[in-house]
Amino acid sequence: MQYVASYLLATLGDNASPSTKDIKKILDIVGIEADGDRLNKVINELNGKNSEDVISQGIGKLASVPAGGAVAVSAAPGSAAPAAASAPAAAEEKKDEKEEESEEPGDDVGFGLFD
Protein backbone atom coordinates (compact mmCIF):
# COMPACT_ATOMS: atom_id res chain seq x y z
CA MET A 1 0.00 0.00 0.00
CA GLN A 2 2.90 2.33 0.74
CA TYR A 3 4.29 1.89 -2.75
CA VAL A 4 0.93 2.45 -4.42
CA ALA A 5 0.34 5.59 -2.36
CA SER A 6 3.80 6.90 -3.22
CA TYR A 7 3.28 6.15 -6.91
CA LEU A 8 -0.06 7.98 -6.90
CA LEU A 9 1.48 10.93 -5.05
CA ALA A 10 4.16 11.16 -7.72
CA THR A 11 1.56 11.09 -10.50
CA LEU A 12 -0.47 13.78 -8.75
CA GLY A 13 2.69 15.89 -8.79
CA ASP A 14 2.60 15.95 -12.63
CA ASN A 15 4.93 12.98 -13.07
CA ALA A 16 3.02 10.79 -15.53
CA SER A 17 5.48 7.89 -15.28
CA PRO A 18 7.32 7.86 -11.93
CA SER A 19 10.57 5.91 -11.77
CA THR A 20 11.91 3.76 -8.97
CA LYS A 21 14.10 6.69 -7.94
CA ASP A 22 11.07 9.01 -7.68
CA ILE A 23 9.14 6.63 -5.45
CA LYS A 24 12.16 5.84 -3.27
CA LYS A 25 12.63 9.58 -2.75
CA ILE A 26 9.04 9.91 -1.49
CA LEU A 27 9.41 6.88 0.80
CA ASP A 28 12.74 8.12 2.15
CA ILE A 29 11.10 11.38 3.22
CA VAL A 30 8.87 9.46 5.65
CA GLY A 31 11.64 7.06 6.71
CA ILE A 32 10.62 3.92 4.79
CA GLU A 33 13.21 1.74 3.10
CA ALA A 34 11.84 0.51 -0.23
CA ASP A 35 11.92 -3.15 -1.27
CA GLY A 36 13.12 -3.19 -4.88
CA ASP A 37 11.07 -6.22 -6.00
CA ARG A 38 7.80 -4.91 -4.63
CA LEU A 39 8.49 -1.43 -5.93
CA ASN A 40 9.21 -2.73 -9.43
CA LYS A 41 6.01 -4.79 -9.39
CA VAL A 42 3.93 -1.73 -8.44
CA ILE A 43 5.59 0.37 -11.15
CA ASN A 44 5.01 -2.33 -13.78
CA GLU A 45 1.35 -2.72 -12.81
CA LEU A 46 0.54 0.99 -12.66
CA ASN A 47 2.77 2.36 -15.42
CA GLY A 48 0.73 4.06 -18.13
CA LYS A 49 -2.56 3.93 -16.21
CA ASN A 50 -4.59 7.00 -15.35
CA SER A 51 -4.32 7.67 -11.60
CA GLU A 52 -7.98 8.77 -11.35
CA ASP A 53 -9.07 5.47 -12.91
CA VAL A 54 -6.87 3.49 -10.52
CA ILE A 55 -8.30 5.36 -7.53
CA SER A 56 -11.91 4.88 -8.65
CA GLN A 57 -11.32 1.15 -9.22
CA GLY A 58 -9.73 0.90 -5.79
CA ILE A 59 -12.69 2.63 -4.15
CA GLY A 60 -15.01 0.18 -5.87
CA LYS A 61 -13.00 -2.75 -4.52
CA LEU A 62 -12.87 -1.27 -1.01
CA ALA A 63 -16.65 -0.91 -1.00
CA SER A 64 -16.94 -4.70 -1.07
CA VAL A 65 -14.66 -5.15 1.98
CA PRO A 66 -16.64 -5.64 5.20
CA ALA A 67 -16.07 -2.97 7.81
CA GLY A 68 -15.55 -3.84 11.46
CA GLY A 69 -18.21 -3.05 14.01
CA ALA A 70 -21.20 -3.65 11.76
CA VAL A 71 -24.24 -5.19 13.41
CA ALA A 72 -25.54 -8.30 11.66
CA VAL A 73 -29.31 -8.30 11.31
CA SER A 74 -31.11 -11.49 10.35
CA ALA A 75 -34.05 -11.54 7.97
CA ALA A 76 -36.46 -12.95 10.57
CA PRO A 77 -39.20 -10.49 11.50
CA GLY A 78 -38.90 -9.29 15.06
CA SER A 79 -35.18 -10.01 15.30
CA ALA A 80 -34.21 -6.66 13.80
CA ALA A 81 -35.59 -4.66 16.71
CA PRO A 82 -33.44 -6.33 19.41
CA ALA A 83 -30.34 -6.07 17.25
CA ALA A 84 -31.02 -2.41 16.54
CA ALA A 85 -31.67 -1.73 20.21
CA SER A 86 -28.35 -3.29 21.25
CA ALA A 87 -26.35 -1.29 18.70
CA PRO A 88 -26.56 2.07 20.54
CA ALA A 89 -25.54 0.41 23.81
CA ALA A 90 -22.52 -1.20 22.14
CA ALA A 91 -21.58 2.10 20.50
CA GLU A 92 -21.81 3.89 23.85
CA GLU A 93 -19.52 1.31 25.50
CA LYS A 94 -16.96 1.72 22.73
CA LYS A 95 -17.15 5.50 23.06
CA ASP A 96 -16.43 5.32 26.80
CA GLU A 97 -13.54 2.95 26.16
CA LYS A 98 -12.11 5.22 23.48
CA GLU A 99 -12.30 8.26 25.76
CA GLU A 100 -10.30 6.42 28.42
CA GLU A 101 -7.62 5.49 25.93
CA SER A 102 -7.33 9.01 24.50
CA GLU A 103 -6.55 10.52 27.90
CA GLU A 104 -3.11 8.92 28.01
CA PRO A 105 -0.49 11.40 26.77
CA GLY A 106 1.89 10.50 23.97
CA ASP A 107 -0.17 7.74 22.36
CA ASP A 108 0.52 8.95 18.85
CA VAL A 109 4.14 10.00 19.25
CA GLY A 110 6.56 8.41 16.79
CA PHE A 111 4.16 7.19 14.15
CA GLY A 112 4.69 8.25 10.56
CA LEU A 113 2.30 8.75 7.69
CA PHE A 114 2.82 5.26 6.23
CA ASP A 115 3.33 3.17 9.42
Phi and psi in degrees as a GROMACS rama.xvg file:
@    title "Ramachandran Plot"
@    xaxis  label "Phi"
@    yaxis  label "Psi"
@TYPE xy
-64.0896  -38.8192  GLN-2
-71.5029  -39.9524  TYR-3
-63.9621  -45.2562  VAL-4
-61.9039  -41.3259  ALA-5
-66.1372  -40.3268  SER-6
-61.2573  -47.0941  TYR-7
-65.6367  -35.9665  LEU-8
-61.7918  -41.4173  LEU-9
-65.0317  -39.5117  ALA-10
-69.6343  -33.9334  THR-11
-67.9263  -22.4666  LEU-12
-88.6024  28.0804  GLY-13
65.8244  31.5452  ASP-14
-112.392  96.1889  ASN-15
-64.1326  -28.8527  ALA-16
-137.435  80.2676  SER-17
-63.7439  142.807  PRO-18
-94.329  173.715  SER-19
-58.5119  -40.3593  THR-20
-62.2205  -41.3894  LYS-21
-62.3405  -44.3384  ASP-22
-71.4583  -39.7708  ILE-23
-61.4896  -36.1826  LYS-24
-62.8754  -43.5141  LYS-25
-63.8919  -45.0434  ILE-26
-66.1975  -36.5094  LEU-27
-63.4603  -33.113  ASP-28
-59.7503  -36.8763  ILE-29
-98.8286  8.74168  VAL-30
81.5666  29.1545  GLY-31
-110.15  128.97  ILE-32
-87.5  124.769  GLU-33
-81.5467  139.294  ALA-34
-89.4286  118.659  ASP-35
-58.4738  -41.666  GLY-36
-65.3403  -46.4195  ASP-37
-65.6085  -40.948  ARG-38
-62.883  -43.6532  LEU-39
-63.8  -37.8395  ASN-40
-63.7985  -44.0522  LYS-41
-62.2753  -44.3472  VAL-42
-62.9432  -43.3421  ILE-43
-64.6755  -37.6188  ASN-44
-72.6383  -36.5698  GLU-45
-98.2198  -12.7725  LEU-46
-60.8725  127.434  ASN-47
86.0512  -2.77802  GLY-48
-93.3035  150.214  LYS-49
-75.3002  127.104  ASN-50
-63.765  -34.2792  SER-51
-65.0625  -37.9975  GLU-52
-66.4928  -41.3514  ASP-53
-62.7918  -42.7182  VAL-54
-65.0901  -44.6488  ILE-55
-66.0522  -36.4731  SER-56
-66.0275  -38.9339  GLN-57
-65.7046  -39.1845  GLY-58
-64.2263  -40.0158  ILE-59
-61.9543  -39.7868  GLY-60
-70.9269  -37.4268  LYS-61
-67.6248  -27.9058  LEU-62
-64.041  -25.9072  ALA-63
-86.5079  -7.23185  SER-64
-81.9164  128.08  VAL-65
-67.6869  141.317  PRO-66
-96.9002  144.008  ALA-67
-69.6871  149.407  GLY-68
89.1961  1.91328  GLY-69
-75.2557  144.216  ALA-70
-93.2901  125.27  VAL-71
-81.778  129.192  ALA-72
-119.016  125.065  VAL-73
-80.4914  165.91  SER-74
-82.5065  -5.95842  ALA-75
-68.6027  134.43  ALA-76
-66.7439  140.18  PRO-77
93.0948  -20.9288  GLY-78
-85.0347  -18.0395  SER-79
-71.18  -35.6802  ALA-80
-64.4993  -46.4209  ALA-81
-64.5465  -37.5345  PRO-82
-66.1843  -41.2932  ALA-83
-68.1813  -34.2084  ALA-84
-70.2288  -32.4228  ALA-85
-79.27  -20.378  SER-86
-62.774  -45.9063  ALA-87
-63.4258  -35.7792  PRO-88
-65.0126  -41.9079  ALA-89
-66.1935  -39.6953  ALA-90
-64.5246  -38.0321  ALA-91
-67.0031  -39.4067  GLU-92
-63.3992  -42.9874  GLU-93
-64.8898  -36.5929  LYS-94
-63.73  -44.3389  LYS-95
-62.1909  -41.7715  ASP-96
-65.0587  -40.0429  GLU-97
-66.6059  -38.5293  LYS-98
-62.7314  -39.7712  GLU-99
-63.8436  -41.7937  GLU-100
-67.5965  -36.1953  GLU-101
-73.9238  -12.7033  SER-102
-77.5252  -16.8857  GLU-103
-76.5048  126.457  GLU-104
-73.5407  148.222  PRO-105
78.2689  18.1284  GLY-106
-64.7269  -33.8349  ASP-107
-103.08  10.2664  ASP-108
-74.2495  130.967  VAL-109
93.2864  5.31135  GLY-110
-101.698  134.415  PHE-111
-94.5707  -179.604  GLY-112
-64.142  -36.8098  LEU-113
-108.879  17.6398  PHE-114
